[in-house]
Amino acid sequence: MPDFDLKVAGCEAARHAVAPTLFFKLALSQRDPPVFIQSVTLQCQIRIEARQRSYAPAEQERMTDLFGAPARWSETLNSMLWIQTHVTVPPFERDCVVDLPVFCSFDFNLAATKYFHGVQDGVVPLLLLFSGSVFYKDEEGHLAMDLISWNKEARFSLPIAVWQHMMEIYYPNSAWLCLSRPVFEALYQYKRQRGLTGFDEVLASLIPASDKRLSAV
């Protein structure tokens, strides 16, 4: 049975995808003695290892919606599932690099989006857990199949700047907000009645004028 190691060699934003997407450069290197691998059907679960980094005071304030007050983080700050994805690895013998697509959302109803928005600098520690099947040629040249060992994993420190750059490509100077239909209809009626030109103006008019952050609208 072939045995190979996996690691993430880098990450970059896809510029022309339908939705915000990161490509993780996944490197597979086969241990000796190598055999010819026909293909690998690779599933990957990516988890955010939230405890593996420190948080500046401004980041702690932005994370309260997700983890509560920092005083409770010893109980609430835990690893969380980000996404599950997959890729088919083409034939190789010694090593290869494939793009593992990770589709991202700017929906603030999702915990992962809140987390990435809350981190302002540095990196996000990730744990990638792998499963799947490997198809290869045995010693007699016949096609064989084995399951990938359950303990295959890789760690990667994702620079938060990469995620921020990706979102700026797809949502320049904006954020995505999902509303229930009744709330949207109420805001739309409010907009029409007051002759406001956009929903930025609608929401800004509902925020107390004493809030200094309005100066950025």
C-alpha positions, 0 to 999 in steps of 0.5 A, a space after each residue: 500500500 502506498 504511504 504519503 505525507 501531506 502538507 500545505 505549501 501555501 495559499 492564494 485567493 482565486 481571482 475569477 471564481 464564481 464565489 470567494 475561493 481560496 486555493 490551498 497548495 496541497 503537497 503530497 510526497 510519497 514515502 519510499 518505496 514509491 509506487 505509481 498512484 493512479 489517483 487519490 480521492 481526497 476529502 478534507 475537513 478544515 478546523 480553526 484552532 482558535 486556542 492556538 493564538 493570542 488576541 489583541 484587545 480590539 480582536 477580543 471585542 470583535 469576538 464577543 458575539 462568537 465566544 462571549 466575554 474574554 473572561 469566559 474564553 477558558 470555557 468557550 474558546 474552542 476548535 471549530 469546524 470551518 468547512 469540508 472540501 475535496 479534490 481529486 489528485 491526478 496520477 503521480 509517483 514521487 510527489 505532486 502539488 494540487 489546488 485544494 479549493 476552499 469556498 468561503 462565505 461572507 455570511 455573518 450568520 456563520 461562525 467562521 465568518 465572524 471569526 475571520 472578521 474578528 481577526 485583524 492581524 497575524 495568522 489563523 491556525 488551521 488543522 486539516 484532517 484527511 480521508 478518502 481513497 487511493 488508487 494505485 498499481 500493485 506489484 503485478 501491475 493491477 489496479 488496487 485501492 486502499 483507504 487513506 489512513 485516518 491519522 493523515 493531517 496537516 497544520 497551516 497558519 493562514 495569514 489573515 491578510 490572504 482572507 481579507 484580500 480575497 474578500 476585497 476582490 469579491 466584495 470591495 469596500 462592502 460586507 454581505 448581510 443576510 436578512 429575514 424577508 419581513 425585516 428586509 420588507 420593513 427596511 425597504 418600506 422605510 427607504 421608500 417613505 424617506 426617499 433614501 437612495 441606498 440601504 447604507 443610508 437606511 441603516 446609517 439613519 437608524 444608528 444613533 448619531 453619537 456613534 462616531 463610527 458613522 463618520 466612516 459611512 
